[in-house]
Amino acid sequence: MSTVLLDVSASTQQWFQDALKEMGDTKHKHVKFLYTEQEKYKTEISKVLYLAKFLKLMGDKGRRVDVDKDACKAVMDELEANATWIGSSACDDPHIFAMVALKSARYIFTDEHRISKCRKCMSHVKNSMCAFKAIRSGKIYKKHRNRILRP
């Protein structure tokens, strides 16, 4: 099973939309998608209608891994109080790192380079939230595609 996290920053990219269609296909039902009702993530997702509908559909099909919003908020608060986090301008998506820390997404689909930079500086602080691959382009998706889609 592959667990992925979808960051709205990539939502306008054609490679992302194509990958989403492929991962959402019923023949790849082992691919699961992280989601949380935590306000920051929920608000971001709701602004991208097709992505909100997709994640709802995946939830209806049992292909969504829900992260408890209160647990997510607690990890976010912990991160935002951490000196390494505070000291890095690349670390500005605590909800993403909190979700990964709580439910271990192997892949994050994003269009932001800061997530990779933040992962690098935070890995010595809490390695469990940094054990993901950032999928930032169609080329990177193709490189990891077989592992993501493998049952």
C-alpha positions as CSV (number, residue, x, y, z in Angstrom):
1,M,0.0,0.0,0.0
2,S,1.2,3.5,-0.9
3,T,0.0,6.4,1.2
4,V,0.3,9.8,-0.4
5,L,-0.4,13.4,0.7
6,L,-1.7,15.9,-1.8
7,D,-0.6,19.5,-1.4
8,V,-2.8,22.1,-3.1
9,S,0.3,23.9,-4.5
10,A,0.5,21.3,-7.3
11,S,-3.2,21.4,-8.2
12,T,-2.8,23.6,-11.3
13,Q,-0.1,21.4,-12.8
14,Q,-1.1,19.0,-15.6
15,W,1.3,16.3,-14.4
16,F,-0.4,16.4,-11.0
17,Q,-3.9,16.1,-12.5
18,D,-2.8,13.2,-14.7
19,A,-1.1,11.4,-11.7
20,L,-4.3,11.9,-9.6
21,K,-6.5,10.3,-12.2
22,E,-4.1,7.4,-12.5
23,M,-3.8,6.9,-8.7
24,G,-7.5,7.3,-8.2
25,D,-8.3,4.6,-10.8
26,T,-10.0,1.6,-9.2
27,K,-7.2,-0.8,-10.4
28,H,-4.9,1.1,-8.0
29,K,-7.2,0.8,-4.9
30,H,-4.3,0.1,-2.7
31,V,-3.1,3.8,-3.1
32,K,-4.5,5.7,0.0
33,F,-4.7,9.5,0.5
34,L,-4.0,11.4,3.7
35,Y,-6.6,13.8,4.9
36,T,-7.4,15.8,8.0
37,E,-10.2,18.1,9.1
38,Q,-7.6,20.3,10.7
39,E,-8.5,23.8,9.7
40,K,-5.4,24.8,7.7
41,Y,-5.5,21.7,5.4
42,K,-9.3,21.6,5.2
43,T,-9.4,25.3,4.1
44,E,-6.7,24.8,1.5
45,I,-8.4,21.7,0.0
46,S,-11.8,23.4,-0.1
47,K,-10.4,26.1,-2.3
48,V,-9.6,23.6,-5.0
49,L,-13.0,22.1,-5.8
50,Y,-11.8,19.1,-7.9
51,L,-9.4,18.1,-5.2
52,A,-12.0,18.4,-2.4
53,K,-14.4,16.2,-4.5
54,F,-11.6,13.7,-5.1
55,L,-10.7,13.4,-1.5
56,K,-14.3,13.0,-0.5
57,L,-14.8,10.3,-3.1
58,M,-11.6,8.5,-1.9
59,G,-13.1,8.7,1.6
60,D,-16.4,7.2,0.4
61,K,-14.4,4.4,-1.2
62,G,-12.3,3.7,1.9
63,R,-9.2,4.9,0.2
64,R,-8.6,7.9,2.5
65,V,-6.5,7.8,5.7
66,D,-8.0,10.4,8.1
67,V,-5.6,12.1,10.5
68,D,-7.3,13.2,13.8
69,K,-7.5,17.0,13.6
70,D,-6.7,17.5,17.3
71,A,-3.6,15.2,17.1
72,C,-2.6,17.1,14.0
73,K,-3.0,20.5,15.8
74,A,-0.9,19.2,18.7
75,V,2.0,18.2,16.4
76,M,1.7,21.5,14.6
77,D,1.9,23.4,17.8
78,E,5.0,21.3,18.8
79,L,6.6,22.1,15.5
80,E,5.9,25.8,15.6
81,A,7.6,26.0,19.0
82,N,10.7,24.1,17.8
83,A,13.8,26.2,17.4
84,T,14.9,24.5,14.2
85,W,11.5,25.0,12.7
86,I,11.4,28.6,13.7
87,G,14.9,29.2,12.3
88,S,14.1,27.9,8.9
89,S,12.3,30.1,6.4
90,A,11.5,26.9,4.4
91,C,9.4,25.5,7.3
92,D,5.9,27.0,6.8
93,D,3.6,24.0,6.3
94,P,3.3,22.4,9.8
95,H,0.0,20.7,8.8
96,I,1.8,18.7,6.1
97,F,4.6,17.6,8.4
98,A,2.1,16.8,11.2
99,M,0.0,14.6,9.0
100,V,3.1,12.7,7.8
101,A,4.4,12.3,11.4
102,L,1.0,10.9,12.5
103,K,0.2,8.6,9.5
104,S,3.5,8.1,7.5
105,A,2.8,9.2,4.0
106,R,5.5,7.9,1.7
107,Y,5.0,10.5,-1.0
108,I,4.0,14.1,-0.9
109,F,2.7,15.6,-4.2
110,T,3.6,19.3,-4.1
111,D,4.9,22.1,-6.3
112,E,6.9,23.6,-3.5
113,H,10.7,23.2,-3.1
114,R,10.5,24.5,0.5
115,I,9.0,21.2,1.7
116,S,12.2,19.4,0.7
117,K,14.4,22.0,2.3
118,C,12.4,21.9,5.5
119,R,12.5,18.1,5.5
120,K,16.3,18.3,5.3
121,C,16.7,20.6,8.2
122,M,14.1,18.8,10.4
123,S,15.2,15.2,9.8
124,H,17.5,15.3,12.8
125,V,14.7,16.7,15.0
126,K,12.0,14.2,14.1
127,N,13.0,11.7,11.4
128,S,9.5,10.0,11.3
129,M,8.0,13.1,9.7
130,C,10.8,13.4,7.1
131,A,10.7,9.9,5.6
132,F,8.9,10.9,2.4
133,K,9.7,11.6,-1.2
134,A,8.6,15.0,-2.6
135,I,6.9,14.5,-6.0
136,R,7.3,17.9,-7.6
137,S,7.1,17.2,-11.3
138,G,5.9,14.7,-13.9
139,K,9.5,13.5,-14.3
140,I,9.8,12.7,-10.6
141,Y,6.4,11.1,-10.6
142,K,7.5,8.8,-13.5
143,K,10.6,7.9,-11.5
144,H,8.5,6.7,-8.5
145,R,5.4,5.7,-10.4
146,N,5.9,1.9,-10.3
147,R,6.5,2.0,-6.5
148,I,3.5,4.2,-5.9
149,L,1.2,2.1,-7.9
150,R,2.6,-1.3,-6.9
151,P,0.0,-3.4,-4.9
